[in-house]
Amino acid sequence: MSILSRYILRQHVGPFIFSFSIISLIWILNLLFKELNRFLSKGLPANLIIEFFILSLGWIVALSVPMATLTASLMVYGRMSADNEITAMKANGISFLRILRPALIASIFLGLGLVWFNNNVLPHSNHRLSMLMRYMGNKKPAMRIEPGVWFDDLNNISLLVREKQDSASVAHVKDVMINDYSDMHSISTITAERGRIWANEMTGFLEIRLFDGEMQQITLKNMREFRRVQFSEQVFNFNVSEMFNTERPQSKRRNDRELSAEEMLVEVNSNKVKNSDKLKTMQEHIAVEFKKIFGDNFGLPMPIKSDSSDINSDVKVQLPSSNRQPIGLPIAAKNSDIARLKNKDRPVKKIFQEQKSLLTTLRVNTNGIKSNDRRNNKLMVEVHKKYAIPFACIIFILVGMALGTMSRSGGIGKSLGISLFFFILHWALIIAGEDLADRGLLSPFLSMWLANIIVGAASLLLLFLLTNETPFSEFVKQNWLKLILIGFAIEWVQNKFMNKDNTPTLLESR
């Protein structure tokens, strides 16, 4: 390694560690202000709260490393530009690429390390964090009730609150709605202006005391039978004894953010096999039904088997003495006629039942295929995310080199501000792409890599302008035709990867 390479790498170490510490601290403080009050109001022990923040470091590290890379690159190249070090290097015949190369190679190794982290450390960290949150919810069931979100952890009971204020032992709620499905013969809906929720660990009951409300009940057998009761105060007790489990929950089932890329690809392939089996089942059911209606081979010539006992005895088919077929009476017609005669005595009701059963089978399998496709989209988005975010380290080195040299400032404040803007832009593109991919409007690959493509293209353009010392306006005048062609290329990519219809056909589902 040359002296120049060692010098540039040494310049990056301090700013990177400092930026990583500051950015991680910002994430932790944001998490602290968001969650600490909720934890303390529930009276949770300090060791659980500390463990929660330690396990949260997994996703904090995954997000902080690319941003710290950008900030460090801005600080280093901005300071070198401000001190005319880059000018001196260029005067000695050292190109921009040579100045950039050490940091670029280091960012590649850093990105590879982050890929390993995302596939080996982050999934286990997220899984343990999920199990910890469930355990904390078991110790304090009222803690799991979120304002504006249906709480369905109670047996046959759904609970919704619009406002919630936690205290040490009681949760004060407003605008409460409870749907009770515990009675097989009726459905009850309870609403109240305010109430108190308290979990009694000794009795194993969740007590909900409501004020100024009413209960509406509808009988399922007779929908006209309606009962309405108003109350000023009413107490409802629900058995939640299974939630007060002193042992930590263990679950082998993980969501997409608790799996490595290899595990998700295994599930994707499994879902594809399931879709293929479902499609084959649908084709077989349709083929059987067509045979019932049109006969074997859908009316094509087919020899009659010697065993014709299943044909009605009163059906007689006179065959000609010669092997030649009579004019105007093809074998296909005779086969279909036989099939119709066989079906002559089938009750109409049975035929309708068979058709209804077929439609139900097709509908169930089609919904299963769509569900598996949606699941595969989510999984592939997470797979690409595990590689797209680490690759951003390389992109951000290019951005930092270009903007740092242009800004001629190595201050931490300005560098953090610029890096924050680009990180928000990058993250917004990832979030938007993830939403489009989950809805089937954009391919998972493009949804996760679009941010890197856009930011990377912009950084390469800036580096090109810096290398050739060309103003941006002059570049546009000289390359307007190329820019138009690039616009057409982007349009082609959109048409290629954007789905026109969110609903896949049977053949596309395969």
C-alpha positions as CSV (number, residue, x, y, z in Angstrom):
1,M,0.0,0.0,0.0
2,S,1.4,3.4,-1.0
3,I,1.9,6.3,1.4
4,L,-1.0,8.2,-0.3
5,S,-3.4,5.3,0.2
6,R,-2.4,4.9,3.9
7,Y,-2.8,8.7,4.4
8,I,-6.3,8.8,2.9
9,L,-7.4,5.8,4.8
10,R,-6.0,7.2,8.1
11,Q,-7.9,10.4,7.4
12,H,-11.2,8.5,7.2
13,V,-10.8,6.4,10.4
14,G,-11.4,9.2,12.9
15,P,-14.3,10.9,11.1
16,F,-16.0,7.5,10.4
17,I,-15.9,6.5,14.1
18,F,-17.0,9.9,15.2
19,S,-19.9,10.0,12.7
20,F,-21.0,6.5,13.5
21,S,-21.1,7.3,17.2
22,I,-23.1,10.5,16.7
23,I,-25.6,8.9,14.2
24,S,-26.0,5.9,16.5
25,L,-26.6,8.1,19.5
26,I,-29.2,10.1,17.6
27,W,-31.1,6.8,16.8
28,I,-30.8,5.7,20.4
29,L,-32.1,9.0,21.8
30,N,-35.0,8.9,19.3
31,L,-35.8,5.4,20.5
32,L,-35.4,6.5,24.1
33,F,-37.8,9.4,23.9
34,K,-40.3,7.3,22.0
35,E,-40.3,4.1,24.2
36,L,-38.9,4.9,27.6
37,N,-42.0,6.7,29.0
38,R,-44.1,3.7,27.9
39,F,-41.8,1.3,29.6
40,L,-41.5,3.2,32.8
41,S,-45.2,3.7,33.1
42,K,-45.7,0.0,33.0
43,G,-43.3,-0.6,35.9
44,L,-41.0,-2.9,33.9
45,P,-37.6,-3.8,35.5
46,A,-34.5,-2.0,34.4
47,N,-32.8,-5.1,33.0
48,L,-35.6,-5.6,30.4
49,I,-35.4,-2.0,29.3
50,I,-31.6,-2.2,29.0
51,E,-31.9,-5.5,27.0
52,F,-34.4,-3.8,24.7
53,F,-32.0,-1.0,23.8
54,I,-29.0,-3.4,23.4
55,L,-31.0,-5.6,21.0
56,S,-32.1,-2.5,19.1
57,L,-28.5,-1.8,18.3
58,G,-28.7,-4.4,15.5
59,W,-30.9,-2.4,13.1
60,I,-29.3,0.8,14.3
61,V,-25.8,-0.4,13.2
62,A,-27.3,-1.6,9.8
63,L,-28.6,2.0,9.2
64,S,-25.8,4.0,10.7
65,V,-22.8,2.5,8.8
66,P,-23.8,3.8,5.3
67,M,-24.7,7.2,6.7
68,A,-21.4,7.4,8.7
69,T,-19.6,6.4,5.5
70,L,-21.1,9.4,3.6
71,T,-20.4,11.8,6.5
72,A,-16.8,10.7,6.8
73,S,-16.2,11.0,3.1
74,L,-17.6,14.5,3.0
75,M,-15.5,15.6,6.0
76,V,-12.2,14.1,4.6
77,Y,-12.5,15.2,1.0
78,G,-14.0,18.5,2.0
79,R,-11.1,19.3,4.4
80,M,-8.5,18.1,1.8
81,S,-10.2,20.4,-0.8
82,A,-10.3,23.3,1.6
83,D,-6.6,22.9,2.4
84,N,-5.8,22.6,-1.3
85,E,-4.4,19.1,-0.9
86,I,-6.5,17.8,-3.8
87,T,-5.2,20.7,-5.9
88,A,-1.6,19.8,-5.0
89,M,-2.2,16.2,-5.8
90,K,-3.7,17.1,-9.2
91,A,-0.7,19.3,-9.9
92,N,1.6,16.3,-9.3
93,G,-0.3,14.3,-11.9
94,I,-2.5,12.3,-9.4
95,S,-6.0,11.8,-10.9
96,F,-9.3,12.0,-9.0
97,L,-9.7,8.2,-9.4
98,R,-6.3,7.6,-7.7
99,I,-7.4,9.9,-4.8
100,L,-10.7,8.1,-4.6
101,R,-9.4,4.5,-4.9
102,P,-8.3,3.8,-1.3
103,A,-11.6,4.9,0.2
104,L,-13.6,3.1,-2.5
105,I,-11.8,-0.2,-1.9
106,A,-12.3,0.2,1.9
107,S,-16.0,0.9,1.3
108,I,-16.3,-2.4,-0.7
109,F,-14.9,-4.3,2.2
110,L,-17.1,-2.4,4.6
111,G,-20.2,-3.2,2.5
112,L,-19.2,-6.9,2.4
113,G,-18.9,-6.9,6.2
114,L,-22.3,-5.3,6.4
115,V,-23.8,-7.9,4.1
116,W,-22.5,-10.6,6.5
117,F,-23.9,-8.6,9.5
118,N,-27.3,-8.3,7.8
119,N,-27.5,-12.1,7.2
120,N,-25.9,-13.5,10.3
121,V,-26.3,-11.0,13.2
122,L,-29.3,-8.8,12.4
123,P,-31.9,-11.6,11.9
124,H,-31.1,-13.2,15.3
125,S,-31.1,-9.7,16.9
126,N,-34.5,-8.9,15.4
127,H,-35.9,-12.2,16.5
128,R,-34.7,-11.9,20.1
129,L,-36.1,-8.3,20.1
130,S,-39.5,-9.6,18.9
131,M,-39.5,-12.3,21.6
132,L,-38.5,-9.8,24.3
133,M,-41.4,-7.5,23.2
134,R,-43.8,-10.4,23.4
135,Y,-42.5,-11.3,26.9
136,M,-42.8,-7.7,28.1
137,G,-46.3,-7.7,26.7
138,N,-47.1,-10.9,28.6
139,K,-45.9,-9.3,31.9
140,K,-48.0,-6.2,31.2
141,P,-50.9,-7.1,28.8
142,A,-52.3,-3.6,28.8
143,M,-49.0,-2.4,27.4
144,R,-49.7,-4.2,24.1
145,I,-52.8,-2.1,23.5
146,E,-52.0,0.6,21.0
147,P,-54.3,3.6,20.2
148,G,-56.0,3.3,16.9
149,V,-55.0,-0.4,16.4
150,W,-57.3,-3.4,16.9
151,F,-56.1,-5.5,19.8
152,D,-57.0,-9.2,19.0
153,D,-55.0,-11.1,21.5
154,L,-58.1,-11.8,23.6
155,N,-60.1,-14.9,22.7
156,N,-63.0,-14.0,20.5
157,I,-62.7,-10.3,21.6
158,S,-61.5,-7.3,19.6
159,L,-60.6,-4.1,21.4
160,L,-60.1,-0.6,19.9
161,V,-59.2,2.6,21.8
162,R,-58.6,6.0,20.2
163,E,-56.6,7.5,23.1
164,K,-54.6,5.9,25.8
165,Q,-52.7,7.3,28.7
166,D,-50.5,4.9,30.8
167,S,-49.8,5.0,34.5
168,A,-48.0,2.6,36.8
169,S,-50.8,0.1,37.0
170,V,-53.8,1.4,35.1
171,A,-54.3,2.5,31.5
172,H,-56.8,5.3,31.0
173,V,-58.5,5.1,27.6
174,K,-61.0,7.1,25.6
175,D,-63.4,6.2,22.7
176,V,-63.5,2.5,23.4
177,M,-65.0,-0.1,21.2
178,I,-65.3,-3.9,22.0
179,N,-66.5,-6.5,19.6
180,D,-67.5,-9.7,21.4
181,Y,-67.8,-12.9,19.3
182,S,-67.7,-15.3,22.3
183,D,-71.4,-16.2,22.0
184,M,-72.1,-18.5,19.0
185,H,-75.7,-17.2,18.7
186,S,-75.1,-13.4,18.9
187,I,-72.6,-10.6,18.3
188,S,-72.2,-7.8,20.8
189,T,-70.6,-4.4,20.2
190,I,-69.8,-2.3,23.3
191,T,-68.8,1.4,23.0
192,A,-67.9,3.9,25.7
193,E,-66.6,7.4,26.0
194,R,-63.9,6.5,28.5
195,G,-62.6,3.7,30.6
196,R,-59.8,2.1,32.7
197,I,-57.9,-1.1,31.8
198,W,-56.1,-3.0,34.5
199,A,-54.4,-6.4,34.4
200,N,-54.6,-8.4,37.6
201,E,-51.7,-10.9,37.7
202,M,-53.1,-12.6,40.8
203,T,-56.5,-13.5,39.3
204,G,-55.3,-13.7,35.7
205,F,-58.1,-11.4,34.4
206,L,-57.9,-8.2,32.4
207,E,-60.4,-5.8,33.9
208,I,-62.0,-3.2,31.6
209,R,-64.1,-0.6,33.5
210,L,-66.1,1.5,31.0
211,F,-68.1,4.7,31.7
212,D,-70.9,6.4,29.7
213,G,-71.4,3.7,27.1
214,E,-73.9,1.3,25.5
215,M,-74.0,-2.3,24.4
216,Q,-75.7,-3.4,21.1
217,Q,-76.4,-7.1,20.5
218,I,-77.7,-8.8,17.4
219,T,-79.0,-12.4,17.3
220,L,-77.5,-14.3,14.4
221,K,-80.6,-16.6,13.9
222,N,-82.9,-13.6,13.7
223,M,-81.2,-10.5,12.4
224,R,-84.3,-8.4,13.2
225,E,-83.8,-9.1,16.9
226,F,-81.8,-6.2,18.2
227,R,-80.9,-5.4,21.8
228,R,-79.5,-2.1,23.1
229,V,-78.5,-1.3,26.7
230,Q,-77.0,2.0,27.9
231,F,-74.9,2.2,31.1
232,S,-73.1,4.7,33.1
233,E,-70.5,2.3,34.5
234,Q,-69.9,-1.3,33.5
235,V,-67.1,-3.8,34.3
236,F,-65.9,-6.5,31.9
237,N,-63.4,-9.2,32.9
238,F,-61.5,-11.2,30.3
239,N,-59.3,-14.2,31.2
240,V,-55.7,-13.5,30.2
241,S,-54.0,-16.0,32.5
242,E,-52.0,-17.5,29.7
243,M,-50.4,-14.2,29.0
244,F,-48.9,-14.1,32.5
245,N,-46.2,-16.6,31.6
246,T,-43.0,-16.1,33.6
247,E,-41.0,-18.0,30.9
248,R,-39.8,-16.2,27.8
249,P,-41.7,-17.2,24.7
250,Q,-39.8,-19.4,22.2
251,S,-40.9,-19.4,18.6
252,K,-39.4,-21.1,15.6
253,R,-41.6,-19.1,13.2
254,R,-40.0,-15.9,12.1
255,N,-41.1,-13.0,10.0
256,D,-39.2,-11.7,7.0
257,R,-36.9,-9.4,9.0
258,E,-35.9,-12.2,11.2
259,L,-34.6,-14.4,8.4
260,S,-31.3,-14.4,6.4
261,A,-31.3,-14.1,2.7
262,E,-30.7,-17.8,2.2
263,E,-33.6,-18.8,4.4
264,M,-35.9,-16.4,2.6
265,L,-34.9,-17.7,-0.8
266,V,-35.7,-21.3,0.4
267,E,-39.2,-20.1,1.4
268,V,-39.6,-18.3,-2.0
269,N,-38.7,-21.5,-3.8
270,S,-41.1,-23.5,-1.6
271,N,-43.9,-21.0,-2.4
272,K,-43.2,-21.3,-6.1
273,V,-43.5,-25.1,-5.8
274,K,-46.8,-24.7,-4.0
275,N,-48.1,-22.4,-6.7
276,S,-47.1,-24.9,-9.3
277,D,-49.0,-27.7,-7.5
278,K,-52.0,-25.5,-7.0
279,L,-52.1,-24.6,-10.7
280,K,-51.7,-28.3,-11.6
281,T,-54.6,-29.1,-9.3
282,M,-56.8,-26.4,-10.9
283,Q,-56.0,-27.8,-14.4
284,E,-56.8,-31.3,-13.3
285,H,-60.2,-30.3,-11.9
286,I,-61.0,-28.3,-15.1
287,A,-60.0,-31.3,-17.3
288,V,-62.2,-33.7,-15.3
289,E,-65.2,-31.3,-15.6
290,F,-64.6,-30.9,-19.3
291,K,-64.6,-34.7,-19.7
292,K,-67.9,-35.0,-17.9
293,I,-69.4,-32.5,-20.3
294,F,-67.7,-33.2,-23.7
295,G,-66.5,-36.8,-23.2
296,D,-63.0,-38.1,-23.3
297,N,-60.3,-36.1,-25.1
298,F,-62.9,-33.2,-25.3
299,G,-64.6,-34.7,-28.3
300,L,-61.6,-36.1,-30.2
301,P,-61.7,-39.6,-31.6
302,M,-61.2,-42.2,-29.0
303,P,-61.8,-46.0,-29.1
304,I,-64.7,-47.4,-27.1
305,K,-63.6,-49.7,-24.3
306,S,-65.0,-53.2,-24.2
307,D,-66.3,-52.7,-20.7
308,S,-69.3,-50.5,-21.3
309,S,-71.3,-51.5,-18.3
310,D,-71.5,-47.9,-17.0
311,I,-73.5,-46.8,-20.1
312,N,-77.2,-47.0,-19.7
313,S,-78.7,-50.2,-20.9
314,D,-81.3,-48.4,-23.0
315,V,-78.7,-46.7,-25.1
316,K,-77.9,-48.6,-28.2
317,V,-75.4,-47.5,-30.7
318,Q,-75.5,-49.3,-34.1
319,L,-72.1,-49.6,-35.7
320,P,-71.7,-50.2,-39.4
321,S,-70.5,-53.5,-40.7
322,S,-67.6,-52.0,-42.4
323,N,-64.6,-50.3,-40.7
324,R,-65.3,-47.1,-42.6
325,Q,-67.2,-44.4,-40.7
326,P,-70.6,-43.4,-42.2
327,I,-70.7,-40.0,-43.9
328,G,-71.8,-37.2,-41.7
329,L,-71.3,-39.1,-38.4
330,P,-67.7,-38.6,-37.2
331,I,-66.4,-40.6,-34.2
332,A,-66.0,-37.4,-32.2
333,A,-69.7,-36.7,-32.5
334,K,-70.6,-40.2,-31.3
335,N,-68.3,-39.9,-28.3
336,S,-69.8,-36.6,-27.2
337,D,-73.3,-38.1,-27.8
338,I,-72.4,-41.0,-25.5
339,A,-71.1,-38.6,-22.9
340,R,-74.4,-36.6,-23.0
341,L,-76.4,-39.8,-22.8
342,K,-74.3,-40.9,-19.8
343,N,-75.1,-37.6,-18.1
344,K,-78.8,-37.6,-19.1
345,D,-79.9,-39.1,-15.8
346,R,-77.7,-37.0,-13.5
347,P,-79.9,-34.8,-11.4
348,V,-79.6,-31.1,-12.2
349,K,-79.0,-30.4,-8.5
350,K,-76.0,-32.6,-8.5
351,I,-74.6,-30.9,-11.6
352,F,-74.9,-27.5,-9.9
353,Q,-73.2,-28.9,-6.7
354,E,-70.3,-30.1,-8.8
355,Q,-70.0,-26.8,-10.6
356,K,-70.1,-24.9,-7.3
357,S,-67.5,-27.3,-5.8
358,L,-65.3,-26.6,-8.8
359,L,-65.6,-22.9,-8.5
360,T,-64.8,-23.1,-4.8
361,T,-61.7,-25.1,-5.5
362,L,-60.6,-22.7,-8.2
363,R,-61.2,-19.7,-6.0
364,V,-59.3,-21.2,-3.0
365,N,-56.3,-22.2,-5.2
366,T,-56.3,-18.8,-7.0
367,N,-56.3,-17.0,-3.6
368,G,-53.6,-19.3,-2.4
369,I,-51.5,-18.4,-5.5
370,K,-52.0,-14.7,-5.0
371,S,-51.2,-15.0,-1.3
372,N,-47.9,-16.8,-2.0
373,D,-47.0,-14.3,-4.7
374,R,-47.5,-11.4,-2.2
375,R,-45.4,-13.3,0.4
376,N,-42.7,-13.8,-2.2
377,N,-42.7,-10.1,-3.1
378,K,-42.2,-9.2,0.6
379,L,-39.4,-11.8,1.0
380,M,-37.6,-10.7,-2.2
381,V,-37.8,-7.1,-1.1
382,E,-36.0,-8.0,2.1
383,V,-33.5,-10.1,0.3
384,H,-32.5,-7.2,-2.0
385,K,-32.6,-4.8,0.9
386,K,-29.9,-6.9,2.7
387,Y,-27.6,-6.2,-0.2
388,A,-28.8,-2.8,-1.4
389,I,-28.2,-1.0,1.9
390,P,-24.6,-2.2,2.2
391,F,-24.0,-1.3,-1.4
392,A,-25.0,2.2,-0.5
393,C,-21.6,2.5,1.3
394,I,-19.9,2.4,-2.1
395,I,-22.4,4.9,-3.5
396,F,-22.0,7.3,-0.6
397,I,-18.2,7.3,-0.9
398,L,-18.7,8.6,-4.5
399,V,-21.2,11.2,-3.3
400,G,-18.9,12.3,-0.4
401,M,-15.9,12.6,-2.7
402,A,-17.8,14.7,-5.3
403,L,-19.7,17.0,-2.8
404,G,-16.8,17.3,-0.4
405,T,-14.5,18.5,-3.1
406,M,-17.1,20.9,-4.4
407,S,-18.1,22.3,-1.0
408,R,-14.4,22.8,0.1
409,S,-15.5,22.4,3.7
410,G,-14.6,19.7,6.2
411,G,-16.9,20.8,9.1
412,I,-18.9,18.2,10.9
413,G,-22.1,20.4,10.9
414,K,-22.2,20.9,7.2
415,S,-21.1,17.3,6.4
416,L,-23.8,15.9,8.7
417,G,-26.4,18.2,7.1
418,I,-25.5,17.2,3.5
419,S,-25.3,13.5,4.5
420,L,-28.7,13.7,6.3
421,F,-30.3,15.1,3.2
422,F,-28.9,12.4,0.9
423,F,-29.7,9.7,3.5
424,I,-33.3,10.9,3.8
425,L,-33.6,10.9,0.0
426,H,-32.1,7.4,-0.3
427,W,-34.3,6.1,2.5
428,A,-37.5,7.7,1.1
429,L,-36.8,6.0,-2.3
430,I,-36.4,2.6,-0.5
431,I,-39.6,3.0,1.5
432,A,-41.6,4.1,-1.6
433,G,-40.1,1.2,-3.6
434,E,-40.9,-1.3,-0.8
435,D,-44.5,-0.1,-0.7
436,L,-44.8,-0.4,-4.5
437,A,-43.2,-3.9,-4.5
438,D,-45.5,-5.1,-1.7
439,R,-48.5,-4.1,-3.8
440,G,-47.1,-5.8,-6.9
441,L,-46.6,-2.5,-8.8
442,L,-42.8,-2.7,-9.0
443,S,-40.4,-5.6,-9.1
444,P,-38.6,-6.3,-5.8
445,F,-35.2,-5.8,-7.5
446,L,-35.9,-2.4,-8.9
447,S,-37.7,-1.2,-5.7
448,M,-34.6,-1.7,-3.6
449,W,-31.9,-0.8,-6.1
450,L,-33.6,2.3,-7.6
451,A,-32.2,4.5,-4.8
452,N,-28.7,3.3,-5.5
453,I,-29.1,3.7,-9.2
454,I,-30.4,7.3,-8.9
455,V,-27.9,8.5,-6.3
456,G,-25.1,6.6,-7.9
457,A,-25.8,8.1,-11.3
458,A,-25.9,11.6,-9.8
459,S,-22.5,11.0,-8.0
460,L,-20.9,9.7,-11.2
461,L,-22.1,12.7,-13.1
462,L,-20.6,15.0,-10.4
463,L,-17.3,13.2,-10.5
464,F,-17.3,13.4,-14.3
465,L,-17.8,17.2,-14.1
466,L,-15.1,17.6,-11.5
467,T,-12.6,15.5,-13.4
468,N,-13.2,17.5,-16.6
469,E,-13.7,20.8,-14.8
470,T,-16.9,21.3,-16.8
471,P,-19.8,23.5,-15.5
472,F,-23.1,21.7,-15.3
473,S,-24.8,24.1,-17.7
474,E,-22.1,23.6,-20.3
475,F,-22.5,19.8,-19.9
476,V,-26.2,20.0,-20.6
477,K,-25.6,22.0,-23.8
478,Q,-23.1,19.5,-25.0
479,N,-25.0,16.3,-24.1
480,W,-28.7,17.2,-24.5
481,L,-29.2,14.4,-27.0
482,K,-27.7,11.8,-24.7
483,L,-29.9,13.1,-21.8
484,I,-32.9,12.6,-24.0
485,L,-31.8,9.0,-24.8
486,I,-31.3,8.4,-21.1
487,G,-34.9,9.6,-20.5
488,F,-36.2,7.1,-23.1
489,A,-34.1,4.4,-21.4
490,I,-35.6,5.2,-18.0
491,E,-39.1,5.0,-19.6
492,W,-38.3,1.6,-21.1
493,V,-37.1,0.4,-17.6
494,Q,-40.4,1.6,-16.1
495,N,-42.5,-0.2,-18.7
496,K,-40.3,-3.3,-18.3
497,F,-40.5,-3.6,-14.5
498,M,-43.8,-1.8,-13.6
499,N,-46.8,-4.2,-13.6
500,K,-49.7,-2.9,-15.6
501,D,-52.2,-5.0,-13.6
502,N,-51.7,-5.8,-10.0
503,T,-53.7,-9.0,-10.4
504,P,-51.7,-11.9,-11.9
505,T,-53.3,-14.3,-14.3
506,L,-53.2,-18.0,-13.8
507,L,-50.2,-18.4,-16.2
508,E,-48.4,-15.5,-14.6
509,S,-48.9,-16.9,-11.2
510,R,-46.7,-19.9,-12.1
